[in-house]
């Protein structure tokens, strides 16, 4: 009976011992995982984390082992060594990159199948052949357990390999260890990649900040609150006349105006005491050139992991010009006022000269032309029999040239007299304006069988004479530049611009109401590339022998529209006619539209 009672006690003790062993191993596994997870969270270097995983693995397995992390190159489909711990020196030396191949070593198999692969005995394992098996046995590595490193997206990152110097087959706990270790390695790789990206972004941000500060003519600086030494940008070094790399606080204070030093020190101490913002304006005297300038400085106290201030970092800007005395500013304003008065006087003088030119052009220049024309007509009419054909042709050319010169001068006079000083704005019925112009061109309209299509046009406040000149020139052009094989068709229409349409034209006042008028014809047209040039004075697209004119008409149109705070432009194509668009304010120059 006593022996029968000892049996269950022995089994219970064995179960208790086994439970304790597994419980201890589980706690060991969990503790190691926590320590390594902390290292990963701190973004410690990958070699340090690899060494920690190797130590944790040795402790859990109670065996000498080494680990190696292989990274997968997605382009070449080869595994390359990323990090190792406790492997014999020279193991990977001169070894070729391992292909991702299920038939090559257990880590090649793990990479291909994306499952754990075990080589309990490298010497006899079918996957370990050739140079890989020889190299492992040369360094007395007899077993290898491999697990794939898989990203969150399911992509192969690489392989974790655990090497043993004795043959070894994993149990269930060992398999959990391999899987968990692979997950930790994958997390460490991702953490290090994020760290590299963050560092690269910080460097890029710092470079961009330095470039922005350079453009803004601002300097940057950092003060180590433990050593009270400062580093600074080239601009601050130039302002203070400081050494090239860094300077002590005493050296910097020595460059600050004597009357401002105590205030600067107090501002620094206050910022440190309150862990807050440092902001002060003071005068600096360059240590070398003795040049004085005023700078505005702003910074912030940075805290370390323990919440203690360790760095004061900020920027500075030269505000010497902004802090000029009121007397200097008044003097500057007075100087500018004098210059403006002189410029106005020059402008008035130039305007007087222009008026004199207008007078000369209207009287002195036209009088000789009238005489040339007059005497040319006498020669042609009374002495024609005394001239041969060549002489008569020369006189006709003289007479034509005199008439053309007279026309040009009159056009130039009209252009120079056209200004925006005429404020006699009245309500103008554009329908009535068009009717009068059609009457003026009655002979041309009848001779060319021209047709008009005029819709009801809007009424605007404008200078009547100028508006009449505007449409006289546009309709005259439509009749002049018609095609020979078909009669002119002229369409004139108007509409009010919608609110959203005004945004298209930055020159227009969005608070004003505008009327857009279109004068469209079926004439010869022109290339759209000349749509701006046609409004330049004396600019012609056609030879005057083909189409007579002075090249002033459209320039007059543009000036009239601009006098009314409007806009004019043209759209055309060769052989397809032209449409002129005129946008005018409905209420002219009235305030508040």
ABEGO torsion letter per residue (X at the ends): XAAAAAAAAAAAAAAAAAAAAAAAAAAAAAAAAAAAAAAAAAGBBAAAAAAAAAAAAAAAAGBBBBBBBBBBBAAAGBBBBABBBGBBBGAABGBBBBBBBAABEAAAAAAAAGBBBBBABAAABAABBEAAAAAAAAAGBABBBBBBBBBAAGBBAEBBBBBBABBBBBBAAAAAAAAAAAAAAAAAAAAAAAAAAAAAAAAAAAAAAAAAAAAAGBBBBBBBAAAGBBBBBAAAAAAAGBBAABBBAAAAAAABBAAAAAAAAAAAAAAAAAGBBBBBBBBBBBAAAGBBBBBBBBBBBBBBAAGBBABBBBBBBBAAAAABBAAAAAAAAAAAAAAAAAAAAAAAAAAAAAAAAAAAAAAAAAAAAAAAAAAAAAAAAAAAAABBAAAAAAAAAAAAAAAAAAAAAAAAAAAAABBAABABBBBBBAAAAAAAAAAAAAAAAAAAGBBBBBBBBBBBBBBAAAAAAAAAAAAAAAAAABBAABBBBBBBBBBBBBAAAAAABAABBAABBBBBBBBBBABAEBBAAAAAAAABBGBBABBAAABBEAGAAAAAAAAAAAAAGBBBBBBBBBGAEBBBBBBBBAAEABBGX
